[in-house]
Amino acid sequence: MPTAHLLHMLVQSLEQRIVRESRHRRRRHRFSVLENRGANAMQDVSGRPGGAFSTDTWVSCAEKADMGLNIVIVDDQMSARTMLRHVIEDIAPELKVYDFGDPLDALAWCEAGRVDLLLLDYRMPGMDGLEFARRLRRLPSHRDIPIILITIVGDEPIRQAALEAGVIDFLVKPIRPRELRARCSNLLQLRQQSESVKQRALSLEQRLLASMNEVEERERETLSRLARAIEYRDAGTSAFLERMSHVAGLIAEQLGLSEEEVRIIEMAAPLHDMGKIAIPDSVLLKPGKLTDDEMSVMKRHPRIGYELLSGSQNRFIQVGALIALRHHERYDGTGYPDGLVGEAIPLEARIVAVADVFDALLSPRPYKEAWTVDAALAYLYAQRGRLFDPRCVDALLRGRAQLEQICGEFSTASARPGV
């Protein structure tokens, strides 16, 4: 039949979009790996021969970036700090050098400031270089700062402990200016490249999130059109579907569900009557009361809807299948198809049951006028604990202000959502 063919095409379209979303997620994983590789590149710099970048290359990179980088020197000897500052400032004018004789003062400054390279003397009174490095690494924003530890001949046994403390490179006194410039240039350029990779990864992640949001919006549109195919057969309008969906989301929100759970329920709720696609028009569109045989036919639609939607890998459709199967179950066990009682009924279905009846009461039908919000809420309250989960009814009542806004936004000329 034409309607079933339309449903099949729409489901195929949705599954294709799900495949595209999976590809987006795999790309996101690759971007994360790329970021980690860039951040870990600094760990490989320990003065190996032939690995140094030229000072000219670093200066060009720093000028192109147009940003100052902060170098911190921690050494208790003034003469050593002066020499280190003089050599480092000669690398590039963009570098800002801060030197400290007291490790505690340096640590306090580092906690509040940005550090791009740290030159740290090992032998200092009060706190040696290893303890300083360990404390610095405990700061979340300083875990990847390149640290050069300055030692003397004979300190080689502490190198393993220094590496474990987070030290990246070493300099041995007496320090040769050319070696100091080369090692600082290496680490600063790698720091710059690491930051560049992180910024690129962040930009790609933002673009990916925007793309995933677009995919989700298309999924929402596809689900909405699937639901509308049924709603139009049942003499409904898209405004009623949207209203019911938002009311279900409001109940979920008032129950304290997570933002993700609320979003899933809002998107899955319109699929609750999917099974009506297989109900004959003579039954579905009958203006008067259904006979017992006709009611038996109508009661098939929950299982039909479940069969149409089950088996999907998409979370929205999975929840939609569950809602389709259980939204006519009643809290006291008088519902169908299986007469489930209380919390044996899935929460999503209990939420949609309240939202669906509320929306049906507000919607005009050939056999009834539209109810007011007050009248509909009074009916739901009277049936709490019988037809409906009391918690779901109470949640809707708590959200009365938002409910009025929803009804106002999705009202029609023939519906009377106001009091």
N, C-alpha and C positions, 0 to 999 in steps of 0.2 A: 504494500500500500504506500502511497506517496509520503504520508507522514512518517512512517517507519523508515523509509528511504532517507528522508531528511535527517532523522535522528542518527542513522548510521553514518551519514556524511559528517555531521557535526562531531560525533564521537571520534571519527578518524582524524578530523582537524585538530581536536584537543590532544590526542595522543602524539601527533606530529610536533605540537608545541612543547609537550613534555620532553620529547627527545632533544629538542633544541635547548631547553633549560638544562638538561643533564650535561650537554656539551659545554654550556656556559660555566657550570660548576667545576668541570674538569679543568677548564682554562684557569679558573680562579685558583685551583690547587697548584697549577704550574707557576702562576705568579707568586704564590707563597713560597714555593721552593726557590725561585729566583731571588726573592728578597733575602731568604736565609743564606743563600750562597754569597750574596753581596756582603751581608753582615759578618759572615765567617771568614771572608777573605783576609781580614786583618790578622787572624790567628796564625797565618802562615808566614808572617814577616818576622824573621828572627836573625836578620843580618846575613842571609845567604848570598854568596857571590853572584854578581851579575844581575841581581834583582832590583837594583835601585833605580828610581826615576830621577831624571835630571832636575836640578833646581829650576832651570828655565821652564821646564814642562809644568812644574808645580805653580810657579808664578803666573804662567799663562792661565792655568786652570782656576786659580784663585781670583785673578782679575776678571775672568769671564763670568765667574759665579757672583761677583760683586757682593761678597759678604765677608765680614771679619770672622776669623777663627780664634778661639781662646786657648792659649797655652799656659798651663800652670806649672810653676817650678816650686818644689818643696825641698829645701835643704837648710840645715841649721847654720851653715857657714855663709856669711855675707859675700866673701870673695868668690865662692863657687857660684852663688846665685847671680852675681854681677857678670861673670864670664859667660854663663849659660844664656842670660838675657841678651848680652851683646851679640853672641853668635846667632841666636834664633831671630832676633829682630832684623838681622841682615838677610834672612831668607826671602822675605817679602813684606812690603809695607802694610799689607792687609792683616798681618798677624798681631794679636793683642796678647802681651805677655804679662802675667801676674805672678809675683814670687812671694813666698812665705818662708819665714824661719821657724815658725811654730806649727807643727803638724795639726794641732787642734784648730788653729785659726784657718788653716788651709782647708781642712775638712768641712768646717762651717761654711766657708765661702763656696766650696764645691756643691754642698747640699742645695744652695739657693741659686747657683749660677750654672751656665753652660760651659762644659769643658770638652775641648776637641783633642787635646793631647796633654798628658801629664808626665813630667820628668820628676822622678822621685828618688831621693837619696836613701840608701839602705840603712846606713848607720846614723841614727839620730837619737838624742836623749828623749826619754818619755814614751815615745812611740816609734818603733822602727818602720822601715818602708813596707815590710810584709804586712804588718798589722794595719797600716794605713790603706794598703791596697784591698785588704779583706773588708774593711769597713766601707770603703768606697763602692765596692762591688755589691754590697747589700742594698744600695740605693737603686731602685728600679730603672731610673733614667740614666744611670751611669754604668750599667753592666757591660757595655761594649766600648767604653772609652779606651783608646790605646794608651798603655802605661809603659814607660821606659824606666827601668830600675838602674840606678847608678851605683856601682860597687867598686871594690878595690881588688887588686890581685890577692888571691887567697880566699875570696868569697864564693868560689865556684860551687862548693857543696850546698849552698842555699838556693841554687837555681831551680831545682825541682820544686821546692816549696814555693818559690816565687811564681813559677808558672801556674801552680795550683791555686795561688792567691789571685791570679788574674793578670800577672805581668805579661806583656807581649814581647818586649825586647830588652836588651841590656847594653849598658855602656860601662867601660872599665876606666877608672882614673889611673893615670892622667888622661883627660879627655882630649882627643884630637878634634879641632874645630871642623875639619872637612868631614870626618866620620859623623860628627854630631849633626851637621847640616843634612847629610845624605839620609841618615836614619829618620830624622824629623820629617824631611820631605817625603820619604816613602810612606810613613804612617799618616801624614796629613793628607796626602793625595788619596790613599786608600780610604781614609775617613770620609773625604769628600765624595769619592765614588760610591761608598756605602750609603751615604745620605741621599745621593742622587738616585740610587737603585730603590731605596725606601720610598722616596717621593714618587718615583715612577710607578712603583707597585701600588702606592696609595691611590694615585690617579687612575690606574687601571682597575683597581678594586671599586672605586666610585663609579666608573663607567660600567663595570660589570653589574653592580647593584642596580644602577639605573636600567640596564638592559633586562635584568631579572624582574624588576618591577614592571617593566613593559610586558614581559612574558606573562607575569601574573595577571596583569590587567586584561590581557587577551584571553587568558583562561577564564577570568571572571565573565568576560563578555560571552564566551562560548557557553559557559554554564547557564548564563542568563537566557541566552537564545534557546538552549535546550528546554529550559523551564517554560519559556514563553510559548513554545510549540504546544505544550500541554494546556497552559493557562488560557490561550485563545480558544481552544476547543471547549473549555469549560466556561466560556463567556466571561472570562476575567480580563484584566488589563495589566500591563507591565507595572503600572503605579502600585497596584495592590501587591504584586510580588515583591517589589522593592520595599514596600512598607513592612510586609511580613518578615523579610530578611533582616531589616534594621531592628525590628522589635525583638527578634530572636537574639541578635547581637547585644541589644540593650540588657536583656535578661541575663545572658552569659556574663556580661561585664559586671552587673550588679551582684552576681553570684561570686565574683572574685576570680573568675577564670583569667588566664594569661592573655595578653594581647594577641598572641598567635592563635590560641584556642578560640577566642572571640571571632577573629578573622575567618577561621576555617568554618565555624558555624554559620556566619553570615553568608559565605559563599556556597555552602552546601545546602542550606535551608530551602532555597527555591526548587531543589530537585525532589522535594518530599512527595509530590504527586506524579512523578514520572510514569508510574504504572498505568495512569489513566489513558495513556496513548493506546492501550489495547482494549479499552472499554467502549462498547458500541455507543454511537450517538443517541440511540433510542433510550439508553439508560443514563448516559452521562448528562445529556441535555434535557431530560424530562423535567418539566416545570413543577409537577405535582409530587406527591409522596410515592416512593418506590414500593413495589410489591415485594413480598418475601423473596421470590425468585430473582427479581432485579437487584435487590440488596445483596444477595449472594454473589451475583456477578460483580457488583461494585466493590465488594470486600476482597476481590482478587487483586486489586491494584497495588496493595503494599508488596506482595510477593513478586508481582510482575516488575515493579519498579526496582526491587532489590536485584532480581535476575538481570535486568538491563544494565545496572550500574556496577554490580559486583565483579571482582577480578581485575579492576583497574589498579595501576601502580600509583595513580595520583591520589594524594591525601584528601583533597576536596571531594573527589568522587567516592572514595572509600567511606567517608563520613556521610556523604549524600545517600549512599546505598543503605547504611544503617538507619538513617532517618526515614528513608522511604519505607523500610520494612516495619518500623516501630512507632511511627507518629500517631497511629490510631489506637495504640495500647492505652489503657486508662489506669490511673494510679490504684484504683480499688480492684483491678482485675477484670473489669467488665468490657474491656476493649478487644480489638482483634489485630492480627490474625491468631495470636497464641494465648491471649488472656494473661499476659504477664502482670505481676503485681509490684507496686512500689519501686524500689531501687533496682529491681531486676530489669526494669526498663532502662536502656541507656540514657544517660543524662542529656545527650544531644537531642534525643527524641522527646524527652520530657519537656525540654525547653521549646522545641518547635511545636509541640502539641498546644502549648499555651499561646504561642505567637500566632499559630494558624487559626485557632478558634477566635482569638481576639480580632484578627484581620477579617475573618468570615463574618463576624457580628457587625463590623463597621462597613462591610461591603453590601451594596444593594443587590438584591436578587429578585427574579420575577415573582417569587412567593413571599418576599418580605422587604421591608424598608431597611435602610441602614440604621444601625444603632448609634447612639452617642458614645463617647469615650467613657463617661460616667456609668452608663447602663452596662456597657461591656465589662468594665472592671468589676462592677457589682456582681455580675453573673459569675465571673471567674473566681471572685472571692467566696461566693456561695458554694462553689464546687471544689474548693481547695481541700485536699485530703480525700476527695471522692474521685472526680475525673482527673484532677491535675495535682501535680507535686506541689505541696504547700510552699516549699522554698522558692519554686519558680514563680508562683503567683505573687508571693511577698516581694520578690526581687523586682517584678514589674511594677508593683505599687511604689516601691522605693524610688524608682526612676520616673516618677510621674512627670516631672518637668521636661526631661528629655523625650518622654513619650509624646507629649503635646507637640513638641517640635517636629518629631518624626511624622505624626499624623498631619500636621499642617503642611509639611513639605510634600507629602505624597497623597494629599486629599484630591478628590475629584468633585465635579459639580453635583453629582448625585449622592456622594457620601457626606456624612455629617460628623467629622471627627471631633468637633469641639463639644464643650459641655452645653 
